[in-house]
Amino acid sequence: MESFSSVINGRDGETLYNKRLLNFIILVLLFWCNASCLLAAPARDAARGVPIVVFNPLSWSRTGPVDADSPFPGENPYVALVDEQGKVVPGQNMGDRLQFTAREVPPLGCKVYWAKRIPNPLGNPIKTSASTVENQYFRVQVDSTLGVISDILDKVNNRHVVPYGSALALLQVCSKGNGTKKLVGGSEVVVMQRGPAVGLITFDHENGDSRFTQEIKLYDSVPRVDMRSTVDWDWGVSKNKSVLEVVFSTFLSAARKTLGNQLGSTEWNGGNTGICGVKWLDMSTSGYGVSVLSDTKQGFQASQGKVTLTLEEPSTPGEDIEEFVYSIYPHKGDWRGADTDKRSYELTYPLSARVVTSGIEPTKNANSYVTHSSPNIVLRLLREPGKDGSVVLRFYETQGKITNCRVKLYLPVKSAVETDQFEKPIATSTPVDGDVFSVKLLKHQIRTFKLQP
């Protein structure tokens, strides 16, 4: 039986996104604030729209994609979402789902948007055609004959990421005794979503009776190229004898390589041998870099500007269809300046949203329940409230710096006691001065505190 902590941390190094995490974090936020963001009130103002509360499970303010139940399922695809300051963002319906990009959602807190149907799209931040998808940051070119990404133009930095004649996100199957087979050609490229909030292109590959589908997705105002691979294995032919990999070729053959995992980061500067990772791998020169982010349970290899991410290794029969999510994050400067570690957490733990039910009104537009002062610290809620109302916070130092972190609580807290990973106290109570307490972390240190309201 998995403990809740193991679910939070992921079955393999905190890399697997689990929906139970977000559900419990929402319960934590609502429990601690006595549902201060959602209180009973008169019926909603129909002219204003349908309120949607967006939750941020991470400890920094962030802008990111939202995929929520649509209050307008099956209706006109175009939606406008307005926050309390009157700022409007475009949304689009896809069946019974509503997709949009929420801006500056506060750390470990929530923000309210009001959704209304509109007859026409709001602007054109996403451009999608049969072979390209483009947002404010990138233009992605797909080779419709081979079924691979042939180019990514970083519009902000005016850089091409993929060398001419190479491919990015190239799937390959490595089989014992049969070598490596690149999955190219015979693909059908299909535009699955075209709208102001999301652009999505898919293409398929086959290997024997096994089928592989890749999705390339760009969001409005999000500086990532997201990808999803869906694998339908033929067990008799492929799974027990094969390894599935995805290969990313870049211009950065002489770049410094840095590996990120749940405990911090490791720089690697030697030869062409492989390295294994968990959450992300970055290749950067003095002024530019490319990060590969992953929520899969396998690792990376890197040499000469090429990154190989293992999506699946041989295993015993189980689920026939499996999905893997990964992302390309080109950036200016090195991984620290680009906050690659935070972008990796954002991929693994996306924003979550709830449509507010009839007869309930949001009384506050944006709330944070815990904030801190140090950009190199990741702060996590670990579990649902205990019977006594306590919750557990875990601090991670991610950049190899000794840090004094000042934590501000927007919650009633009497004490903060340091614990081990099993929540057994290992120190006396840390004083909480009103709503503030301090935590010192050494390089890559992890510390856990139990807060008692």
C-alpha positions, -999 to +999 in steps of 0.1 A: +000+000+000+015+033-010+018+060+017+005+094+008+040+108+009+051+083-017+022+094-039+032+130-034+068+123-042+059+102-072+066+065-075+100+073-089+117+104-076+087+127-075+083+127-112+049+111-118+019+134-117-009+120-097-043+136-097-048+126-060-021+152-052-040+181-065-073+169-050-057+167-016-040+201-019-073+217-028-088+201+003-058+215+023-064+250+010-101+250+016-098+234+050-072+258+063-089+289+050-123+277+061-133+280+025-125+317+025-123+317-013-157+300-016-185+311+006-222+308+004-237+339-013-266+349-034-270+334-069-241+343-092-243+373-115-253+359-148-240+390-166-206+386-151-202+349-160-195+316-144-168+317-117-139+293-120-114+289-092-078+281-103-055+264-077-017+266-077-001+237-057+034+252-059+051+278-038+057+305-064+033+327-085+029+312-119+013+315-153+003+282-169-023+262-188-056+251-173-077+222-184-110+222-165-146+209-168-164+233-191-194+252-178-205+253-215-200+217-227-205+211-264-213+248-271-196+276-290-158+269-287-149+305-278-148+317-242-136+349-225-123+347-190-120+378-168-101+382-135-110+406-107-088+433-122-107+431-155-079+414-174-093+392-201-077+359-214-090+337-243-104+303-237-117+275-259-140+246-255-130+212-266-160+189-260-167+190-223-133+206-215-124+243-212-087+253-218-071+286-211-039+301-196-043+315-161-020+344-153+000+350-120-019+325-099-006+331-063+017+306-046+000+278-027-033+296-033-061+303-058-074+329-082-109+334-096-118+338-133-153+346-147-161+327-179-185+339-206-193+326-240-184+349-269-192+346-306-157+351-319-122+343-307-103+368-286-073+377-308-050+351-324-022+343-301-020+307-314-016+301-351-020+264-362-018+250-397-013+216-412+025+216-404+031+244-380+019+256-346+030+290-332+025+311-301+042+342-287+074+324-279+079+296-305+071+285-340+072+247-343+076+231-378+065+195-383+078+174-412+045+159-424+062+132-444+085+119-417+063+127-387+089+145-367+096+181-355+120+195-381+124+230-365+117+251-335+122+289-339+127+307-305+111+340-315+121+358-283+159+350-287+158+347-325+174+312-324+167+280-342+169+250-318+171+221-342+201+217-366+191+217-403+184+182-415+179+169-380+148+160-360+135+167-326+113+144-306+122+115-328+108+082-315+130+051-318+125+015-307+157-003-295+152-041-296+175-068-284+191-084-315+174-061-339+192-028-332+175+006-333+146+015-355+137+051-360+100+057-363+098+079-393+075+080-424+041+067-430+026+093-407-006+112-409-003+147-394-036+160-380-046+193-365-066+183-334-071+218-318-070+252-334-080+282-314-068+312-294-058+293-262-043+260-275-028+246-307-024+208-310-009+187-338-007+149-337+009+122-358+012+084-356+038+058-361+037+020-362+062-008-354+047-041-362+014-042-344+025-015-319+012+020-324+027+053-312+009+086-312+027+119-306+011+152-297+027+186-301+010+213-281+015+251-276-004+272-252-011+309-252+016+328-232+034+296-220+072+294-230+072+256-234+067+231-262+047+203-246+046+168-260+027+136-252+035+101-265+008+075-263+020+039-267-002+010-276+022-020-273+018-053-291+029-075-262+037-105-283+062-086-305+074-054-289+071-049-252+092-076-236+121-071-261+121-034-267+130+000-252+112+031-265+132+063-266+127+099-278+157+118-292+162+156-292+189+170-314+200+206-308+228+230-319+244+229-284+271+203-290+296+220-268+272+230-240+275+223-203+250+197-192+232+198-159+209+171-146+180+178-122+164+154-098+142+155-067+173+163-045+188+191-066+211+193-096+244+179-108+267+193-135+283+169-159+312+179-182+328+147-193+331+129-226+303+113-246+291+088-220+255+088-209+241+102-177+209+092-160+184+117-147+149+120-133+132+154-137+151+175-163+183+178-183+197+212-194+223+220-221+235+256-219+263+277-233+272+311-219+242+328-233+216+303-244+203+269-234+177+242-240+161+222-212+142+189-216+116+184-189+100+151-181+074+135-158+083+100-169+099+075-145+130+068-167+162+087-173+183+107-198+214+103-218+232+132-235+262+136-258+272+161-286+241+182-284+217+153-285+195+142-256+179+108-254+150+103-230+139+067-222+101+065-221+097+028-215+118-002-206+110-038-207+085-050-181+059-077-174+025-074-191+002-048-176-017-019-192-015-021-230-018+017-235+007+041-217+012+078-219+044+099-213+046+137-210+077+157-217+085+193-228+112+214-245+121+246-228+145+268-248+158+298-228+182+327-225+212+322-201+217+291-180+193+269-162+194+289-129+185+321-146+158+304-166+143+286-135+144+252-152+139+235-119+106+254-114+095+248-150+100+211-144+077+212-113+051+231-133+050+204-159+046+177-133+021+196-111-001+217-133-027+242-122-060+227-113-094+244-116-130+239-103-162+255-117-181+270-088-214+254-083-247+273-083-255+293-052-218+298-042-198+329-050-161+335-046-156+363-021-119+368-027-102+369-061-068+357-052-054+341-020-020+327-010-019+306+022+018+302+025+046+323+008+084+324+013+113+347+004+138+325-014+135+318-052+158+287-049+135+270-024+107+247-034+080+244-007+055+216-009+024+205+010+027+168+017-006+156+028-042+163+037-050+178+071-047+154+100-074+148+126-059+177+146-059+200+116-021+199+111-004+199+078+031+191+067+054+214+047+086+202+031+114+225+019+138+217-009+170+238-017+174+234-054+204+254-065+233+245-041+230+276-019+230+280+019+197+299+024+178+315+052+142+312+041+115+335+057+081+318+056+048+338+059+016+321+068-018+334+060-033+308+083-038+305+120-007+285+132+004+280+168+036+260+163+060+246+136+078+214+146+106+198+125+100+162+117+117+133+098+102+119+067+078+098+088+065+129+106+082+120+139+095+152+157+133+156+156+135+191+172+117+214+195+090+237+182+101+265+159+087+298+172+060+314+149+063+352+153+027+361+146+025+347+111+062+343+102+089+317+110+124+311+095+141+280+081+178+277+073+187+252+046+221+240+036+230+231+000+204+208-015+190+201+020+155+189+026+136+199+058+101+190+069+079+208+093+045+200+108+023+230+114-003+230+141-032+255+137 
